[in-house]
């Protein structure tokens, strides 16, 4: 009898325990479904919040992008928001020194190895990001360093260029002596060049149309400019002729630029911004002894630009060049000339 009672009790207990287990599983499943539901609602809310934020950013950029006070008969914004552009860039720099020593003329000229890079850039309503690659540097064939920054709009613009170069090749000649080749890496130069402009005819003339393609020049127009330029340089030579040249120059001036539209979808640009040095701090040491390098009027810095653009329905191709030239000193004593240039070929598409 006891055995029968025990046999009856155990199945009932197992049944009750099984029901409790099923109930727990159902509660767990319901909890998981509730969590997933609210997680989905939260994710959807975050997505909507992010979408609204991006829409506000897009609206702000659009207003800023199209707000310019321009004469649309002459210049206009592209109809699209996105611009993707690929560029092939070539950089060059050189230094030339001439003067007289003990009544005899001498002259030296050295040029840095050309730097070549490939870059791709993306622009969205005037906000740009780009990536550049230097194949020669990646293969270990080029170890100079260069940084270039350009910012242009219709009212004002600035070019900033920094270079740390020591791959120079050149020659030296003195009166009464044959020309000699200078050994590689004899010269090391660190230089900083800055050029800024202010355009008077900003409503009808556009620098960006020629150099960033963020505007389109529809009719020919020109503009006068105010210009400011600066140069900082530290140059060293090694060997039998050791020297250290330090230069700081600031120049103020003006210039003129012209955008010529010879036919539909074409643009040719040329401009020159000469500035005269108003501040000069220059020092030169040769073999440890200071050599006079006095200010000699006129000392100047010239920035010249040129470009050719061909626009298609959604694409454009072209080329541009920026050239800096600096003159300091007196060739009857000692004069130093620097040149630096950047040439580009590019192709782009507007989306």
QUISUL-V352839 format. One record per run of one state. SS is the DSSP state (A for helix, B for strand, O for the rest). FROM is the first residue (numbers start at 1). TO is the last residue. If there is no record, write none. Layout:
ss = (SS/SS)
from = (FROM/FROM)
to = (TO/TO)
This chain:
ss = (O/A/O/B/O/B/O/B/O/B/O/B/O/A/O/B/O/B/O/B/O/B/O/B/O/A/O/B/O/B/O/B/O/B/O/B/O/B/O/B/O/B/O)
from = (1/2/67/75/77/82/102/104/113/115/125/127/134/135/139/145/153/156/166/168/175/180/183/187/200/207/212/216/218/221/238/243/261/266/287/289/291/300/312/315/331/334/351)
to = (1/66/74/76/81/101/103/112/114/124/126/133/134/138/144/152/155/165/167/174/179/182/186/199/206/211/215/217/220/237/242/260/265/286/288/290/299/311/314/330/333/350/351)
